[in-house]
Amino acid sequence: MRKPVYNTIISLLILVILVSVFGVIYTQVSLKYETENPKDCIFIITGRDLCLWVKSLKIIIIICLILTSGLISFRYRIIKD
């Protein structure tokens, strides 16, 4: 793998992590203010399950963190000039 491709992949993974963290925060705010009961996870307007959405975003964050740390750990084996 070439260095520009490697750097692009790392950058995209970091971007996905940042967007997912923002999504978790936004969804937590929606859970607090846009549901009838804070323990109720169903969004009033759309009927979407917000707790499932938060769980999915957390899984995405964990996977991207694992991939990013693995790519950074083995960068000398991955990058070929």
PyRosetta script that sets phi, psi and omega in degrees:
from pyrosetta import init, pose_from_sequence

init()
pose = pose_from_sequence("MRKPVYNTIISLLILVILVSVFGVIYTQVSLKYETENPKDCIFIITGRDLCLWVKSLKIIIIICLILTSGLISFRYRIIKD")
pose.set_psi(1, 137.0)
pose.set_omega(1, 179.2)
pose.set_phi(2, -81.1)
pose.set_psi(2, 157.2)
pose.set_omega(2, -176.0)
pose.set_phi(3, -62.1)
pose.set_psi(3, -43.0)
pose.set_omega(3, 178.2)
pose.set_phi(4, -62.2)
pose.set_psi(4, -36.7)
pose.set_omega(4, 178.4)
pose.set_phi(5, -67.0)
pose.set_psi(5, -42.7)
pose.set_omega(5, 178.0)
pose.set_phi(6, -60.0)
pose.set_psi(6, -47.9)
pose.set_omega(6, 179.9)
pose.set_phi(7, -63.8)
pose.set_psi(7, -36.5)
pose.set_omega(7, 177.8)
pose.set_phi(8, -65.6)
pose.set_psi(8, -42.9)
pose.set_omega(8, 179.2)
pose.set_phi(9, -62.9)
pose.set_psi(9, -45.3)
pose.set_omega(9, 178.5)
pose.set_phi(10, -61.2)
pose.set_psi(10, -44.1)
pose.set_omega(10, -179.7)
pose.set_phi(11, -62.5)
pose.set_psi(11, -42.4)
pose.set_omega(11, 179.2)
pose.set_phi(12, -65.2)
pose.set_psi(12, -40.1)
pose.set_omega(12, 178.1)
pose.set_phi(13, -63.8)
pose.set_psi(13, -41.6)
pose.set_omega(13, 178.0)
pose.set_phi(14, -65.3)
pose.set_psi(14, -39.2)
pose.set_omega(14, 177.8)
pose.set_phi(15, -63.6)
pose.set_psi(15, -41.9)
pose.set_omega(15, 178.1)
pose.set_phi(16, -63.6)
pose.set_psi(16, -39.3)
pose.set_omega(16, 177.9)
pose.set_phi(17, -62.0)
pose.set_psi(17, -47.0)
pose.set_omega(17, -178.9)
pose.set_phi(18, -63.6)
pose.set_psi(18, -43.0)
pose.set_omega(18, 179.7)
pose.set_phi(19, -66.4)
pose.set_psi(19, -38.5)
pose.set_omega(19, 179.4)
pose.set_phi(20, -67.4)
pose.set_psi(20, -39.1)
pose.set_omega(20, 176.8)
pose.set_phi(21, -62.8)
pose.set_psi(21, -43.2)
pose.set_omega(21, 176.4)
pose.set_phi(22, -61.1)
pose.set_psi(22, -40.0)
pose.set_omega(22, 178.3)
pose.set_phi(23, -63.6)
pose.set_psi(23, -39.7)
pose.set_omega(23, 177.6)
pose.set_phi(24, -63.6)
pose.set_psi(24, -45.0)
pose.set_omega(24, 179.7)
pose.set_phi(25, -62.5)
pose.set_psi(25, -45.8)
pose.set_omega(25, 179.5)
pose.set_phi(26, -60.9)
pose.set_psi(26, -42.1)
pose.set_omega(26, -179.3)
pose.set_phi(27, -69.8)
pose.set_psi(27, -35.2)
pose.set_omega(27, 176.5)
pose.set_phi(28, -63.8)
pose.set_psi(28, -38.6)
pose.set_omega(28, 176.2)
pose.set_phi(29, -64.6)
pose.set_psi(29, -41.5)
pose.set_omega(29, 177.5)
pose.set_phi(30, -62.5)
pose.set_psi(30, -39.8)
pose.set_omega(30, 178.1)
pose.set_phi(31, -62.0)
pose.set_psi(31, -36.9)
pose.set_omega(31, -176.9)
pose.set_phi(32, -73.8)
pose.set_psi(32, -43.6)
pose.set_omega(32, -170.0)
pose.set_phi(33, -105.2)
pose.set_psi(33, -18.0)
pose.set_omega(33, -172.4)
pose.set_phi(34, -116.2)
pose.set_psi(34, 15.9)
pose.set_omega(34, 172.9)
pose.set_phi(35, -119.9)
pose.set_psi(35, 155.8)
pose.set_omega(35, -178.3)
pose.set_phi(36, -69.8)
pose.set_psi(36, -41.8)
pose.set_omega(36, -179.1)
pose.set_phi(37, -123.9)
pose.set_psi(37, 130.9)
pose.set_omega(37, -178.7)
pose.set_phi(38, -57.8)
pose.set_psi(38, -27.9)
pose.set_omega(38, 178.3)
pose.set_phi(39, -83.4)
pose.set_psi(39, -12.0)
pose.set_omega(39, 177.0)
pose.set_phi(40, -84.6)
pose.set_psi(40, 127.9)
pose.set_omega(40, -173.7)
pose.set_phi(41, -98.3)
pose.set_psi(41, 0.5)
pose.set_omega(41, -176.1)
pose.set_phi(42, -88.5)
pose.set_psi(42, 124.9)
pose.set_omega(42, 178.4)
pose.set_phi(43, -70.8)
pose.set_psi(43, 131.5)
pose.set_omega(43, -172.9)
pose.set_phi(44, -62.0)
pose.set_psi(44, -46.0)
pose.set_omega(44, -172.1)
pose.set_phi(45, -74.5)
pose.set_psi(45, -50.2)
pose.set_omega(45, -174.5)
pose.set_phi(46, -97.7)
pose.set_psi(46, -19.0)
pose.set_omega(46, -177.8)
pose.set_phi(47, 80.2)
pose.set_psi(47, 13.5)
pose.set_omega(47, -179.0)
pose.set_phi(48, -78.2)
pose.set_psi(48, 144.3)
pose.set_omega(48, 178.0)
pose.set_phi(49, -84.8)
pose.set_psi(49, 105.7)
pose.set_omega(49, -175.8)
pose.set_phi(50, -74.4)
pose.set_psi(50, -29.5)
pose.set_omega(50, 178.8)
pose.set_phi(51, -66.1)
pose.set_psi(51, -38.4)
pose.set_omega(51, 176.3)
pose.set_phi(52, -64.7)
pose.set_psi(52, -38.8)
pose.set_omega(52, 178.5)
pose.set_phi(53, -63.8)
pose.set_psi(53, -43.4)
pose.set_omega(53, 178.7)
pose.set_phi(54, -63.4)
pose.set_psi(54, -42.6)
pose.set_omega(54, 179.8)
pose.set_phi(55, -63.0)
pose.set_psi(55, -41.2)
pose.set_omega(55, 178.8)
pose.set_phi(56, -64.0)
pose.set_psi(56, -42.4)
pose.set_omega(56, 179.0)
pose.set_phi(57, -65.4)
pose.set_psi(57, -37.5)
pose.set_omega(57, 177.8)
pose.set_phi(58, -65.1)
pose.set_psi(58, -38.7)
pose.set_omega(58, 177.3)
pose.set_phi(59, -65.1)
pose.set_psi(59, -41.0)
pose.set_omega(59, 177.5)
pose.set_phi(60, -61.5)
pose.set_psi(60, -42.4)
pose.set_omega(60, 179.4)
pose.set_phi(61, -61.8)
pose.set_psi(61, -45.7)
pose.set_omega(61, -178.5)
pose.set_phi(62, -63.6)
pose.set_psi(62, -44.6)
pose.set_omega(62, 179.4)
pose.set_phi(63, -62.1)
pose.set_psi(63, -43.8)
pose.set_omega(63, 179.8)
pose.set_phi(64, -66.3)
pose.set_psi(64, -37.1)
pose.set_omega(64, 176.6)
pose.set_phi(65, -64.4)
pose.set_psi(65, -41.7)
pose.set_omega(65, 178.6)
pose.set_phi(66, -64.2)
pose.set_psi(66, -45.9)
pose.set_omega(66, 179.3)
pose.set_phi(67, -62.8)
pose.set_psi(67, -43.1)
pose.set_omega(67, -179.4)
pose.set_phi(68, -64.5)
pose.set_psi(68, -46.1)
pose.set_omega(68, -179.7)
pose.set_phi(69, -66.3)
pose.set_psi(69, -36.1)
pose.set_omega(69, 176.6)
pose.set_phi(70, -66.3)
pose.set_psi(70, -42.3)
pose.set_omega(70, 178.7)
pose.set_phi(71, -66.1)
pose.set_psi(71, -38.7)
pose.set_omega(71, 179.1)
pose.set_phi(72, -70.6)
pose.set_psi(72, -38.0)
pose.set_omega(72, -179.5)
pose.set_phi(73, -64.3)
pose.set_psi(73, -39.9)
pose.set_omega(73, -175.8)
pose.set_phi(74, -106.6)
pose.set_psi(74, 29.6)
pose.set_omega(74, -174.9)
pose.set_phi(75, -63.0)
pose.set_psi(75, -33.4)
pose.set_omega(75, -178.7)
pose.set_phi(76, -73.1)
pose.set_psi(76, -26.4)
pose.set_omega(76, 176.6)
pose.set_phi(77, -82.4)
pose.set_psi(77, -27.7)
pose.set_omega(77, -175.8)
pose.set_phi(78, -83.7)
pose.set_psi(78, -44.4)
pose.set_omega(78, -175.6)
pose.set_phi(79, -80.0)
pose.set_psi(79, 128.3)
pose.set_omega(79, 176.3)
pose.set_phi(80, -124.3)
pose.set_psi(80, 126.4)
pose.set_omega(80, -178.6)
pose.set_phi(81, -80.6)
pose.dump_pdb("model.pdb")
